[in-house]
């Protein structure tokens, strides 16, 4: 049962990939940008984790659902995978919301949002 959390994470990532493939809002629209942003998100959140561990904000918890492989004394193997899911999920949700807003603006006959350079001209 120690693989259950990892399996849930991988299933969740697969669901996000399917959603992204359907609507093409992140990885299937701008692959390099998405990979770089997910990588940046994971790195930034790992730094936050390390800071919180150093200051005893986060503590090591034992769970029968973890593989038991620790990258550091308090960061399990599943942590960067969860952080990648979290970052990717954020990009997909942002893309979907952005598409929804643009679709609503189009249906209501509103002009597309102007860029800052167009407003100044």
C-alpha positions as CSV (number, residue, x, y, z in Angstrom):
1,X,0.0,0.0,0.0
2,X,3.1,2.2,0.2
3,X,2.7,3.1,-3.5
4,X,-0.9,4.4,-3.2
5,X,0.0,8.2,-2.8
6,X,2.4,8.0,-5.8
7,X,-0.3,6.3,-7.9
8,X,-2.8,8.9,-6.9
9,X,-0.4,11.7,-7.9
10,X,0.4,10.1,-11.2
11,X,-3.3,9.6,-11.9
12,X,-4.0,13.2,-11.1
13,X,-1.2,14.3,-13.4
14,X,-2.7,12.1,-16.2
15,X,-6.1,13.7,-15.7
16,X,-4.5,17.2,-16.0
17,X,-2.7,16.1,-19.2
18,X,-6.0,14.8,-20.6
19,X,-7.7,18.1,-19.8
20,X,-4.8,20.1,-21.2
21,X,-4.8,18.0,-24.4
22,X,-8.5,18.6,-24.8
23,X,-8.4,22.4,-24.4
24,X,-4.7,23.0,-25.3
25,X,-4.1,25.6,-22.5
26,X,-0.7,24.8,-21.2
27,X,1.6,22.0,-22.3
28,X,-0.2,21.4,-25.6
29,X,-0.1,25.1,-26.4
30,X,3.4,26.2,-25.3
31,X,5.4,23.1,-24.3
32,X,8.7,24.8,-23.4
33,X,7.1,27.6,-21.4
34,X,5.0,25.1,-19.5
35,X,7.9,22.8,-18.7
36,X,10.0,25.8,-17.6
37,X,7.3,27.2,-15.4
38,X,6.6,23.8,-13.8
39,X,10.3,23.4,-13.1
40,X,10.5,26.9,-11.6
41,X,7.5,26.2,-9.5
42,X,8.9,22.9,-8.2
43,X,12.3,24.6,-7.4
44,X,10.7,27.5,-5.6
45,X,8.4,25.3,-3.6
46,X,11.2,23.0,-2.6
47,X,13.1,26.0,-1.3
48,X,10.0,27.0,0.7
49,X,9.8,23.4,2.0
50,X,13.5,23.4,3.0
51,X,13.0,26.8,4.8
52,X,9.9,25.5,6.6
53,X,11.7,22.3,7.6
54,X,14.7,24.3,8.9
55,X,12.5,26.5,11.0
56,X,10.4,23.5,12.3
57,X,7.2,24.7,10.5
58,X,7.0,21.4,8.6
59,X,7.9,18.2,10.4
60,X,8.3,14.7,9.0
61,X,5.2,12.7,9.2
62,X,5.0,9.0,8.7
63,X,2.4,7.5,6.4
64,X,1.7,4.0,5.2
65,X,1.0,5.5,1.7
66,X,4.5,6.8,1.1
67,X,7.2,4.7,-0.6
68,X,9.6,5.4,2.2
69,X,12.2,6.9,-0.1
70,X,13.5,10.2,1.3
71,X,15.3,12.8,-0.8
72,X,16.3,14.6,2.4
73,X,15.4,13.7,6.0
74,X,12.0,15.4,5.7
75,X,11.2,15.4,1.9
76,X,9.8,12.2,0.5
77,X,10.2,11.1,-3.1
78,X,6.6,12.0,-3.7
79,X,7.0,15.7,-2.7
80,X,8.5,17.0,-6.0
81,X,6.0,15.0,-7.9
82,X,3.2,16.6,-5.9
83,X,4.7,20.1,-6.4
84,X,4.9,19.4,-10.2
85,X,1.3,18.5,-10.2
86,X,0.4,21.6,-8.2
87,X,2.3,23.8,-10.6
88,X,0.9,22.2,-13.7
89,X,-2.6,22.2,-12.3
90,X,-2.2,26.0,-11.6
91,X,-1.2,26.6,-15.2
92,X,-4.1,24.5,-16.6
93,X,-6.6,26.2,-14.4
94,X,-5.3,29.6,-15.3
95,X,-5.4,28.7,-19.0
96,X,-9.0,27.4,-18.7
97,X,-10.1,30.5,-16.8
98,X,-8.4,32.8,-19.3
99,X,-10.1,31.0,-22.2
100,X,-13.5,31.2,-20.4
101,X,-13.1,35.0,-19.9
102,X,-12.2,35.5,-23.5
103,X,-15.1,33.4,-24.7
104,X,-17.5,35.3,-22.6
105,X,-16.1,38.6,-23.9
106,X,-16.6,37.4,-27.4
107,X,-20.2,36.3,-26.8
108,X,-21.1,39.6,-25.2
109,X,-19.7,41.4,-28.2
110,X,-16.9,43.1,-26.2
111,X,-13.6,43.9,-27.9
112,X,-10.7,41.6,-26.9
113,X,-8.7,43.0,-24.0
114,X,-6.3,45.6,-25.2
115,X,-2.6,45.3,-24.4
116,X,-0.9,48.1,-22.4
117,X,1.0,49.3,-25.6
118,X,-2.3,49.7,-27.5
119,X,-3.8,51.7,-24.7
120,X,-0.9,54.1,-24.5
121,X,-0.8,54.8,-28.3
